Amino acid sequence: MTEKLYADAEMQKFVCGESDSCSMEDFKAGLQFQKYEGRFNGQALSVCLVEPILTATNFYTGVFVGKNGGYAFQFISYGTASKSGSTRPGF
């Protein structure tokens, strides 16, 4: 997940701050990972939201979805926040 997000110039700039770039280790240290689990169509599904530790009014969130133990990149969101949860019809 970290490698995928590190490759995005805007996400890297936001996490690294004033410096033009930072190492992969410094970038990862500036992230927080939040995992949510639920069921969708009878199958276990996980969503991992990866956000910078430092926040602002608007910030970037990497969204990954996983099932069967592996996660797949979905998109990077830019805005006030991303949330995950379950509703009656789905996840």
VENTADA-V817055 format. One record per pair of residues at least 4 apart in sequence whose C-alpha atoms are under 6 Angstrom apart, sorted by the first residue. I is the first residue (numbers start at 0). J is the second residue. If there is no record, write none. Layout:
i=I j=J
i=I j=J
This chain:
i=1 j=5
i=5 j=11
i=11 j=15
i=12 j=16
i=14 j=51
i=15 j=21
i=29 j=51
i=29 j=52
i=30 j=50
i=30 j=51
i=30 j=52
i=31 j=49
i=31 j=50
i=31 j=52
i=32 j=48
i=32 j=49
i=33 j=47
i=33 j=48
i=34 j=46
i=34 j=47
i=35 j=45
i=35 j=46
i=36 j=44
i=36 j=45
i=37 j=43
i=37 j=44
i=38 j=42
i=38 j=43
i=38 j=44
i=39 j=89
i=39 j=90
i=44 j=65
i=44 j=66
i=45 j=64
i=45 j=65
i=46 j=63
i=46 j=64
i=47 j=63
i=48 j=61
i=48 j=62
i=49 j=60
i=49 j=61
i=50 j=60
i=56 j=79
i=57 j=78
i=57 j=79
i=58 j=77
i=58 j=78
i=59 j=76
i=59 j=77
i=60 j=75
i=60 j=76
i=61 j=75
i=62 j=73
i=62 j=74
i=63 j=70
i=63 j=71
i=63 j=72
i=63 j=73
i=64 j=70
i=64 j=71
i=65 j=69
i=65 j=70
i=84 j=90
i=85 j=89
i=85 j=90
